[in-house]
Amino acid sequence: MGKVVLVTGVARQLGGRFVRRVQRDPEVERVVAVDAVPPEHHLGGADFVQADIRQPTITRVLAEHAVDTVVHMDVTGTALAGGSRGSVKETNVIGTMQLLGACQKSPTVKRLVVKSSTNVYGSAPRDPAIFTETTPPKSLPSGGFAKDTVEVEGYVRGFARRRPDVAVCVLRFANILGPAADSPLAEYFALPVLPTVFGYDPRLQFVHEDDVIEVLRLASHDPARSTLNSGTFNIAGDGLLLLSQCARRLGRPTLPVFLPAVTWVGTALRTLGVTDFSREQIRLLTHGRVVATRQMRETLGFKPKYTTAETFADFVRSRGPGLLPPEALAAAVDKVAALPFASGGPERGAPVGAGREADDSAHHSAN
């Protein structure tokens, strides 16, 4: 008998892609795809079950299909069409609690894989240069998706203590980008002009959606030897980019805003429904975040196909040309950087405008 894999969050493009991919694994006999709403994309030969993981009915789904592997992808920062931030938080937190309760009661479940985020580390002025999986955050996230992920991981750790026979793998993904990316940061990069925090040029890491699918597939393998892939792992592409580099490669002009006014800008954007410019998003675009990926390579045995720069390049190609030619924008940024008021640089990271393309090779030491 092959594995029976249950996947949550399949109405989203990423969940649908994973369902179609994992069906091709020879050791997988059946895939049960779960979401509260029917997906608009096809799911191959998977059995779709319309169920809300916030409801106790998920217990019956696990039992009826004798599921042995659960891949929990319904932890996200954006709502589906017509959804709200409140419904997203309920699905992230309450949904995870219900799903874990169902897994705890199930005698057949042997492996649990959870899609988490490097947002759990937060973003603060005195953060370490690089976060490892065991680095405690200097300041816990106070709201939004980042706080959801902290709560989700807390519940997952509790489940792991109660069911030590179940192999638990938590994947902390850096910012996910790609042609079909659906995230607050992707929405931010889609703005015609990018609001930035004056005096800061944060360091950012990305992971390609193709690599997300592959590492989830790897982590869901072989329950009989599942302890080999248990634990918590940072997942990110090699290297990093500065926000100024991202803006130039997109061909997007930036609008530097003094820090006290950034919150007002975020509120205005949320009111217009443009993007989730939450407090934690502002912190990321101020202080940035970089994580180490040694455990991903050495313990999990995964090497991303795309670097951070290559991931962003593929994202840019999918979005089409920006308002300004990247070469002209780069020249303008460099001229601003040479002005006297720009010479002091930010509190952390590189000086404003210092993200020249030639500097990319200097940022690969993070991994």
C-alpha positions, 0 to 999 in steps of 0.5 A, spaced: 500 500 500 502 506 498 501 513 502 495 517 503 497 524 503 492 529 505 493 537 503 490 543 506 489 549 502 488 547 495 484 552 492 490 556 492 495 556 486 501 553 490 496 548 494 494 546 487 501 545 484 503 541 490 497 536 489 498 535 482 506 534 483 505 529 489 501 525 485 506 523 481 511 520 486 511 512 485 510 511 493 503 515 493 497 511 492 492 517 493 492 524 495 486 527 498 485 535 497 481 539 502 479 546 502 473 550 504 472 552 497 472 549 490 479 550 487 478 554 480 484 550 477 484 542 476 487 537 481 489 531 477 486 525 480 486 527 487 480 526 491 477 533 493 473 534 499 470 541 500 471 541 508 473 547 512 479 545 517 476 550 522 470 545 523 471 538 527 469 535 520 476 534 518 477 529 523 472 525 519 476 526 513 482 523 516 479 517 518 475 516 512 481 516 508 486 513 512 490 518 511 498 517 514 501 524 511 498 531 512 501 537 508 498 543 512 499 548 506 493 553 509 497 557 513 497 564 509 498 571 509 493 573 504 485 572 503 482 568 497 477 573 493 472 575 497 475 573 504 478 578 509 484 578 514 479 576 520 477 569 516 485 568 514 487 569 521 481 564 523 484 559 518 491 560 520 490 559 527 483 556 529 484 551 523 491 549 525 488 547 532 482 543 529 487 540 524 492 538 529 486 535 534 484 531 528 491 528 527 492 527 534 486 522 534 488 519 528 491 512 529 494 512 522 497 519 521 505 518 521 507 524 518 506 532 519 509 537 514 507 544 516 508 550 511 511 556 516 514 562 514 521 566 516 516 571 519 516 568 526 523 571 527 520 578 526 524 584 524 528 589 529 533 594 529 538 589 533 537 583 530 543 578 528 545 579 521 543 571 520 538 567 523 538 560 525 533 555 526 534 556 534 535 564 534 530 567 538 527 573 535 529 580 539 522 582 538 516 577 537 511 579 531 505 583 534 500 582 529 498 580 522 501 573 518 507 574 522 503 573 529 499 567 526 505 563 524 508 564 531 502 561 534 501 556 529 508 553 530 507 553 538 501 549 537 505 544 532 510 544 538 505 542 543 502 536 538 509 534 537 510 533 544 503 529 545 504 525 539 512 523 539 510 517 534 508 522 529 514 525 525 513 533 524 517 537 519 516 545 519 518 549 513 520 556 515 519 559 508 523 566 506 518 570 502 515 566 496 516 569 489 514 566 482 510 568 476 503 565 480 506 568 487 500 570 492 503 574 498 503 581 501 510 582 498 508 580 491 502 585 492 507 590 494 512 589 488 506 590 484 505 597 486 507 602 480 511 606 486 514 603 492 514 606 498 520 605 502 523 607 509 527 613 508 534 612 510 534 604 510 535 599 505 533 592 508 536 585 506 531 580 503 531 573 501 526 569 496 524 562 495 522 560 488 515 557 488 518 551 484 523 550 490 517 550 495 513 545 491 519 540 491 521 541 498 514 540 501 514 533 496 521 531 499 519 533 506 513 529 505 517 522 504 517 516 507 514 515 514 517 509 515 524 513 516 521 520 517 525 521 523 531 523 518 527 529 516 523 531 522 525 538 525 524 545 523 528 548 517 529 555 514 528 555 506 531 560 502 534 561 495 542 562 496 544 570 497 540 576 498 538 582 495 537 589 497 530 593 496 534 598 492 536 592 487 529 589 487 526 596 485 531 597 480 530 590 477 523 591 477 523 598 473 519 601 479 521 608 482 521 608 490 518 613 494 522 614 501 517 616 507 520 618 514 519 612 519 513 616 523 509 617 516 510 610 514 504 607 518 499 612 515 501 610 508 500 603 510 493 605 513 492 609 506 494 603 502 490 598 506 484 602 505 484 602 498 485 595 498 492 595 494 496 591 499 497 588 506 501 593 508 501 591 516 506 593 521 510 587 520 511 588 513 513 595 514 518 592 519 521 587 514 521 593 509 525 597 514 530 592 517 530 586 513 531 579 514 536 574 512 536 566 515 541 561 514 540 555 510 545 550 512 540 545 516 536 545 509 542 542 505 545 538 510 539 535 514 533 535 510 538 534 503 535 540 499 538 544 495 534 550 491 534 550 484 533 558 484 538 563 488 534 569 491 536 573 485 534 568 480 527 567 483 526 575 483 528 575 476 523 570 474 518 574 478 520 580 474 519 577 467 512 575 469 510 582 471 512 585 465 516 592 464 516 597 469 515 604 469 522 606 468 528 602 464 532 599 470 539 602 467 536 609 467 533 608 474 540 605 477 543 611 474 538 616 478 539 612 484 546 612 484 546 620 483 542 620 489 546 616 493 552 620 492 549 627 495 551 629 502 545 627 505 545 620 503 552 619 505 550 617 512 547 610 511 541 606 515 542 604 522 543 596 519 545 594 512 547 597 506 547 605 505 541 607 501 543 606 494 548 602 495 545 596 492 549 596 485 548 590 481 556 588 482 555 587 489 550 581 489 556 576 489 558 579 496 551 577 499 552 569 498 555 568 505 548 568 508 548 560 506 
